[in-house]
Amino acid sequence: MKISATTVMLPELDVRLTCYLLHRLGFDGVEWRVRRLPKGQEQTPPSPWGRHVSDLSPENIQARSGELLNVCRAYGLAMPVFASACTADDHEQIDLLAEGAASCGCPAIRLSCPRGYDGSVGYHELYDEAVRAFQGALAITRPRGIKVLIETHGGTIHLSASLAYRLVSNFDPEDIGVIYDPQNMVKDGFETTKLALDMLGGYLAHLHVGGHRPEPGPVDDRGTQQWIWRAVPMGMGLYDYPELIRALKAVGYRGFVSIEDFATDRSAEAKLKDGIRYLRSL
């Protein structure tokens, strides 16, 4: 297995400083955030989901592919996937991302369903819509040899391994896979790790790791305990990471495990340093 980090954690760093930091800390790869900047955020302070100093977007990624390749090679870093915020029905953006990924030698891009799930639209309607959307997306990515990944994530119709599998199993695992994200599933979508990985099989393509745990919040006037989910170091969270690594070894996983830690009580460097140390120890 190899360890990478998502640059969503590193909005203050440019491309070279990002690679320098990850190389110095012993990482094997970098998961670049490649997203359009929301309007009105061009002059705002850097933030994970806002402006990034690295400024990688679908519109400029192909032109900057040489820069990314040279810097990553200089620091010995692979590019396992682009962390995009693109939906599977946005064909224009998918075309740009796929072309840019192919130019960089990046094998995969993350896509999401056309709509999330909030209960206002039924699951079956959203599922049928998603299958059609990914059919169209794969028609763009497949000829370029780029794999599409969906992430187990709350607020989606694929918040668990089984729901993600139901969606991707409509297609060839050479073309589409799953980002297995245990920290998302401690709150919503948890399934036994061994069973989840066994079920995903060849669709298991990438991992995101981090830590969260519930802490008691207020009790409402009916006597129901409320819970607050707090970001913590991986070893201090609710999820059993030693069990995950054992399960990954058992299925012969040889891909990337990517650190994704958005806690605000420590610096990004401290979180990455602690995270890679913990993963290497396992």
C-alpha positions as CSV (number, residue, x, y, z in Angstrom):
1,M,0.0,0.0,0.0
2,K,1.0,3.6,-0.6
3,I,0.2,6.8,1.3
4,S,-1.0,10.0,-0.2
5,A,-2.7,13.2,1.0
6,T,-5.4,15.3,-0.4
7,T,-4.4,18.9,-1.2
8,V,-7.9,20.0,0.0
9,M,-6.0,20.2,3.3
10,L,-3.3,22.5,1.9
11,P,-5.0,25.6,0.5
12,E,-2.1,27.9,1.5
13,L,0.6,26.1,-0.5
14,D,1.5,26.3,-4.2
15,V,2.3,23.2,-6.3
16,R,6.0,23.1,-5.4
17,L,5.6,23.8,-1.7
18,T,2.9,21.1,-1.5
19,C,5.2,18.5,-3.1
20,Y,8.1,19.6,-1.0
21,L,6.1,19.2,2.2
22,L,4.7,15.8,1.3
23,H,8.1,14.5,0.1
24,R,9.8,15.7,3.3
25,L,7.2,13.9,5.4
26,G,7.6,10.6,3.5
27,F,4.5,10.5,1.3
28,D,4.2,8.4,-1.9
29,G,1.6,10.5,-3.7
30,V,-0.5,13.7,-3.9
31,E,-4.2,13.8,-4.5
32,W,-4.6,17.2,-6.3
33,R,-7.8,19.2,-5.7
34,V,-8.8,20.2,-9.3
35,R,-12.0,22.3,-8.9
36,R,-13.6,25.5,-10.2
37,L,-13.4,28.4,-7.8
38,P,-16.8,29.5,-6.7
39,K,-17.6,33.0,-8.0
40,G,-16.7,35.8,-5.7
41,Q,-13.9,34.0,-3.9
42,E,-11.0,35.2,-6.2
43,Q,-9.6,37.5,-3.5
44,T,-10.7,35.6,-0.3
45,P,-8.2,34.0,2.1
46,P,-7.2,30.5,1.2
47,S,-9.6,27.8,2.6
48,P,-10.1,24.1,2.0
49,W,-13.3,24.5,0.0
50,G,-12.6,28.0,-1.3
51,R,-9.6,29.6,-2.9
52,H,-6.3,27.6,-3.2
53,V,-3.0,29.1,-3.9
54,S,-2.2,26.2,-6.2
55,D,-5.2,27.2,-8.3
56,L,-5.7,24.0,-10.2
57,S,-9.0,23.9,-12.2
58,P,-10.6,21.9,-15.0
59,E,-9.9,24.9,-17.3
60,N,-6.1,25.1,-16.6
61,I,-5.1,21.5,-15.7
62,Q,-4.1,20.5,-19.2
63,A,-2.0,23.6,-19.7
64,R,-0.3,23.0,-16.3
65,S,0.2,19.2,-16.8
66,G,3.9,19.7,-17.6
67,E,4.4,21.7,-14.4
68,L,2.7,19.0,-12.3
69,L,4.6,16.2,-13.9
70,N,7.9,17.9,-13.5
71,V,7.4,18.9,-9.9
72,C,5.9,15.5,-8.8
73,R,8.8,13.7,-10.5
74,A,11.3,15.9,-8.8
75,Y,9.8,15.0,-5.4
76,G,9.0,11.3,-6.2
77,L,5.3,11.7,-5.9
78,A,2.6,9.8,-7.9
79,M,-0.8,11.3,-8.7
80,P,-3.5,8.7,-7.9
81,V,-6.6,10.7,-8.5
82,F,-7.9,14.2,-9.1
83,A,-10.3,15.4,-6.3
84,S,-12.8,17.2,-8.4
85,A,-16.3,18.5,-7.4
86,C,-17.8,17.7,-10.8
87,T,-21.1,15.9,-11.2
88,A,-21.4,13.0,-13.6
89,D,-23.8,14.9,-15.9
90,D,-21.4,17.9,-16.5
91,H,-20.0,16.6,-19.7
92,E,-18.0,19.7,-20.5
93,Q,-16.2,19.7,-17.2
94,I,-15.6,15.9,-17.4
95,D,-14.0,16.3,-20.8
96,L,-11.6,18.9,-19.4
97,L,-10.8,16.8,-16.3
98,A,-10.3,13.6,-18.3
99,E,-8.0,15.4,-20.8
100,G,-6.0,17.0,-18.1
101,A,-5.7,13.7,-16.1
102,A,-4.5,11.9,-19.2
103,S,-1.9,14.7,-19.8
104,C,-0.6,14.3,-16.3
105,G,-0.6,10.5,-16.2
106,C,-3.2,10.6,-13.4
107,P,-5.4,7.5,-13.7
108,A,-8.6,8.6,-12.1
109,I,-11.0,11.5,-11.4
110,R,-13.6,11.7,-8.6
111,L,-17.1,12.4,-9.8
112,S,-20.4,12.7,-7.9
113,C,-24.1,12.0,-8.7
114,P,-26.1,14.8,-10.4
115,R,-27.9,15.4,-7.1
116,G,-27.3,14.5,-3.4
117,Y,-29.9,12.9,-1.1
118,D,-31.9,15.0,1.3
119,G,-35.2,13.2,1.2
120,S,-37.0,15.7,-1.1
121,V,-36.5,13.4,-4.1
122,G,-36.9,9.6,-3.8
123,Y,-33.9,7.3,-3.8
124,H,-35.1,5.3,-6.9
125,E,-35.5,8.4,-9.0
126,L,-32.0,9.6,-8.0
127,Y,-30.5,6.2,-8.6
128,D,-31.9,5.9,-12.1
129,E,-30.7,9.4,-12.9
130,A,-27.2,8.6,-11.6
131,V,-26.9,5.4,-13.7
132,R,-27.8,7.4,-16.8
133,A,-25.3,10.1,-15.8
134,F,-22.4,7.8,-15.2
135,Q,-23.1,6.0,-18.5
136,G,-22.6,9.4,-20.2
137,A,-19.5,10.2,-18.1
138,L,-17.8,6.9,-18.9
139,A,-18.3,7.5,-22.6
140,I,-16.0,10.5,-22.1
141,T,-13.5,9.0,-19.7
142,R,-13.2,5.4,-21.0
143,P,-11.6,6.3,-24.4
144,R,-8.9,8.3,-22.5
145,G,-8.1,5.4,-20.2
146,I,-9.3,7.5,-17.2
147,K,-11.2,5.8,-14.3
148,V,-14.1,7.4,-12.6
149,L,-14.4,7.1,-8.8
150,I,-17.3,7.7,-6.4
151,E,-16.8,8.3,-2.7
152,T,-18.7,6.8,0.2
153,H,-20.0,10.1,1.6
154,G,-23.0,11.4,3.7
155,G,-25.7,13.2,1.9
156,T,-25.4,11.0,-1.2
157,I,-27.1,7.8,-2.5
158,H,-23.8,6.0,-2.0
159,L,-23.0,6.7,1.7
160,S,-22.2,3.0,2.4
161,A,-20.1,0.4,0.6
162,S,-23.2,-1.6,-0.4
163,L,-25.0,1.5,-1.8
164,A,-21.8,2.5,-3.7
165,Y,-21.5,-1.1,-5.0
166,R,-25.1,-1.1,-6.2
167,L,-24.3,2.0,-8.4
168,V,-20.9,1.0,-9.7
169,S,-21.9,-2.6,-10.4
170,N,-23.8,-1.5,-13.4
171,F,-20.4,-0.9,-15.1
172,D,-17.0,-2.5,-15.6
173,P,-14.5,-2.1,-12.6
174,E,-11.9,-1.2,-15.2
175,D,-13.9,2.0,-15.8
176,I,-15.3,2.9,-12.4
177,G,-14.5,2.3,-8.8
178,V,-15.1,3.4,-5.2
179,I,-13.2,5.6,-2.8
180,Y,-13.8,3.9,0.5
181,D,-13.9,6.5,3.2
182,P,-14.3,5.0,6.7
183,Q,-14.3,8.3,8.6
184,N,-17.4,9.4,6.6
185,M,-19.2,6.2,7.5
186,V,-18.7,6.3,11.3
187,K,-21.6,8.8,11.3
188,D,-23.7,7.5,8.4
189,G,-23.4,4.3,6.4
190,F,-21.1,2.1,8.5
191,E,-20.9,-1.6,7.5
192,T,-18.5,-4.2,8.9
193,T,-15.1,-3.6,7.3
194,K,-14.3,-7.1,6.1
195,L,-17.7,-7.5,4.6
196,A,-17.6,-4.1,2.9
197,L,-14.2,-4.8,1.3
198,D,-15.2,-8.3,0.3
199,M,-18.3,-6.9,-1.4
200,L,-16.5,-4.1,-3.2
201,G,-14.0,-6.5,-4.6
202,G,-12.4,-5.1,-7.8
203,Y,-14.3,-1.9,-7.4
204,L,-12.2,-0.9,-4.4
205,A,-10.0,1.8,-6.0
206,H,-8.8,4.3,-3.4
207,L,-9.2,5.2,0.3
208,H,-9.6,8.4,2.3
209,V,-8.7,8.2,6.0
210,G,-9.1,10.6,8.9
211,G,-10.6,10.5,12.4
212,H,-14.0,11.6,14.0
213,R,-15.7,10.7,17.2
214,P,-19.0,11.6,18.8
215,E,-19.1,13.7,21.9
216,P,-22.1,14.4,24.1
217,G,-24.0,17.6,23.2
218,P,-27.1,19.0,24.8
219,V,-30.1,16.9,25.8
220,D,-33.3,18.1,24.3
221,D,-36.5,18.8,26.2
222,R,-37.7,15.2,25.6
223,G,-34.6,13.7,27.1
224,T,-32.8,12.7,23.9
225,Q,-29.0,13.0,23.9
226,Q,-27.6,15.0,21.0
227,W,-24.2,14.2,19.7
228,I,-21.5,16.4,18.2
229,W,-19.0,14.9,15.7
230,R,-15.5,16.2,16.3
231,A,-12.4,15.7,14.0
232,V,-9.6,14.0,15.9
233,P,-6.3,12.2,15.0
234,M,-7.0,8.8,13.4
235,G,-6.0,6.7,16.3
236,M,-8.3,8.7,18.6
237,G,-11.4,8.4,16.4
238,L,-14.3,5.9,16.5
239,Y,-13.2,3.9,13.5
240,D,-10.9,0.9,14.0
241,Y,-7.9,1.6,11.6
242,P,-5.8,-1.5,12.7
243,E,-8.8,-3.6,11.6
244,L,-8.9,-1.7,8.2
245,I,-5.3,-2.3,7.5
246,R,-5.6,-6.0,8.3
247,A,-8.6,-6.3,6.0
248,L,-6.9,-4.4,3.2
249,K,-3.9,-6.8,3.5
250,A,-6.3,-9.8,3.4
251,V,-7.8,-8.7,0.1
252,G,-4.4,-7.8,-1.4
253,Y,-5.0,-4.1,-1.7
254,R,-2.0,-2.3,-3.3
255,G,-3.4,1.1,-4.0
256,F,-3.3,4.4,-2.2
257,V,-4.5,5.4,1.3
258,S,-5.0,9.2,1.3
259,I,-5.1,11.3,4.4
260,E,-8.0,13.7,4.6
261,D,-8.0,15.6,7.9
262,F,-9.8,18.9,8.3
263,A,-9.5,19.5,12.0
264,T,-8.8,23.1,12.8
265,D,-6.9,22.6,16.1
266,R,-3.6,21.7,14.5
267,S,-1.5,22.8,11.5
268,A,-1.8,20.9,8.3
269,E,1.9,19.8,8.6
270,A,1.3,18.4,12.1
271,K,-1.8,16.5,11.0
272,L,0.0,15.0,8.0
273,K,3.1,14.1,10.1
274,D,1.0,12.4,12.8
275,G,-1.2,10.8,10.2
276,I,1.6,9.2,8.1
277,R,3.4,8.1,11.3
278,Y,0.2,6.3,12.5
279,L,-0.5,4.6,9.2
280,R,3.1,3.4,8.8
281,S,2.9,2.0,12.3
282,L,0.0,-0.2,11.2
